[in-house]
Structures are given as structure tokens and as C-alpha cells.
Amino acid sequence: EELLSKIIQKNPLYSRAYSSLSLIRDEQQRLAEFIQLNLDALSINPRNFRAIYNLGWALHRGWYNKDASWFFKRSIEYYPPFKEILKEYPFTDN
């Protein structure tokens, strides 16, 4: 956590650090920060497939499967190996 925060301070345009830090916030059950960090990552790099996937996962856990499906499909466009991971979720049509 400290290392990722330092990376963001030194290089605030490194989008992957934001999406990585968001996973720690998710484990800490700090959902608002989890979502904001992923949105920050996407504002830097709209093709950050990890941030897109993370937002889809947050929506899925909140029972917003239609919206989650859009994010999951978008993450697969940018990173095809996610298709294998997401095939168990019927709402993604994989």
C-alpha cells in the first residue's frame, strides 16, 4: 500500500498504480475509494483493462449485472484472456 502510494506521488500518470491500489481498498472494504481509484485510472488511461474489470466486478457484486456486463465485455476487448475468467458468468454472454 505504501509503495503504491509513493509511486502515485512520484508518477501521478501511472494508471496501473491506481487500479492496483484500488484492490487493496477493496480488501479493506472501502468501496468508495475502490471505485474512485479505478475512475482515476481510467481518466489517465481509458484502456486500462484492469480498472474496467474492477468496476465491472463492483457492479456485479452490487447486483447491477447489466452494467457489469458492459464493463466486463469492454475489459475483454482490451485484454482477451479475461474471456476465460468471465465465462462462468452467463450475463456476460461469453
Backbone torsions as a table, in degrees:
resi	resn	phi	psi	omega
1	GLU	NA	-47.5	179.9
2	GLU	-63.2	-42.2	-179.3
3	LEU	-62.0	-44.6	179.0
4	LEU	-63.8	-39.7	177.5
5	SER	-62.8	-39.7	178.1
6	LYS	-66.4	-39.7	178.4
7	ILE	-61.7	-43.6	179.1
8	ILE	-63.7	-40.1	177.9
9	GLN	-63.1	-42.8	-177.9
10	LYS	-77.5	-32.1	-178.6
11	ASN	-138.1	80.0	-175.1
12	PRO	-66.8	-4.2	178.7
13	LEU	-103.9	13.2	177.9
14	TYR	-90.2	91.9	-171.6
15	SER	-62.8	-31.5	-177.7
16	ARG	-65.8	-29.7	177.6
17	ALA	-64.1	-37.7	179.0
18	TYR	-66.0	-46.6	-178.7
19	SER	-68.6	-30.5	176.3
20	SER	-70.3	-44.0	177.6
21	LEU	-62.8	-31.3	179.4
22	SER	-61.5	-32.7	-179.8
23	LEU	-66.4	-33.7	175.2
24	ILE	-67.1	-42.9	178.2
25	ARG	-62.3	-35.7	177.6
26	ASP	-63.7	-45.1	177.6
27	GLU	-61.7	-32.5	178.9
28	GLN	-82.4	1.8	-179.1
29	GLN	58.9	39.6	176.9
30	ARG	-107.6	74.3	-169.8
31	LEU	-60.3	-43.0	-178.4
32	ALA	-60.4	-42.1	178.6
33	GLU	-69.8	-37.4	176.1
34	PHE	-56.4	-49.4	-179.0
35	ILE	-66.3	-45.5	-177.9
36	GLN	-62.3	-40.5	178.6
37	LEU	-62.9	-38.2	177.3
38	ASN	-70.1	-37.5	175.4
39	LEU	-65.2	-38.9	176.0
40	ASP	-61.4	-43.8	178.8
41	ALA	-59.3	-42.2	-179.4
42	LEU	-71.8	-28.2	177.3
43	SER	-69.3	-26.5	177.2
44	ILE	-83.8	-45.3	-177.5
45	ASN	-138.5	97.3	-178.1
46	PRO	-61.5	-11.6	179.3
47	ARG	-102.7	16.1	178.4
48	ASN	-70.6	94.6	-173.7
49	PHE	-64.5	-26.5	177.9
50	ARG	-67.9	-43.8	178.9
51	ALA	-65.1	-40.0	178.4
52	ILE	-62.8	-46.2	177.6
53	TYR	-60.5	-45.1	-178.7
54	ASN	-60.0	-41.2	178.2
55	LEU	-67.0	-38.4	175.5
56	GLY	-61.2	-41.3	179.3
57	TRP	-63.9	-40.9	178.5
58	ALA	-62.8	-41.9	178.6
59	LEU	-66.4	-40.7	178.9
60	HIS	-60.8	-44.3	179.6
61	ARG	-65.3	-26.0	177.7
62	GLY	-90.1	10.9	177.9
63	TRP	69.5	24.6	175.6
64	TYR	-101.5	65.0	-171.9
65	ASN	-65.3	-33.9	179.1
66	LYS	-63.5	-45.5	178.2
67	ASP	-69.1	-40.4	178.4
68	ALA	-59.4	-41.2	-179.8
69	SER	-57.5	-42.5	178.5
70	TRP	-59.5	-46.6	-179.2
71	PHE	-65.9	-42.1	179.7
72	PHE	-63.4	-43.6	178.9
73	LYS	-63.2	-39.1	178.1
74	ARG	-65.1	-40.6	179.3
75	SER	-64.2	-35.3	177.7
76	ILE	-67.0	-36.8	177.3
77	GLU	-57.9	-41.3	-176.6
78	TYR	-87.0	-22.1	-179.4
79	TYR	-146.0	85.3	-174.6
80	PRO	-52.6	-30.3	178.5
81	PRO	-59.3	-19.6	176.7
82	PHE	-63.8	-21.7	-179.5
83	LYS	-58.2	-41.1	179.6
84	GLU	-64.2	-40.4	-179.8
85	ILE	-66.4	-38.9	-172.7
86	LEU	-90.0	-2.2	-176.8
87	LYS	-64.0	-19.7	179.8
88	GLU	-77.3	-8.6	-180.0
89	TYR	-101.9	106.3	-174.1
90	PRO	-62.5	-26.7	-177.6
91	PHE	-71.2	-8.9	178.6
92	THR	-90.8	-8.1	179.2
93	ASP	56.1	41.2	178.9
94	ASN	-98.5	NA	NA
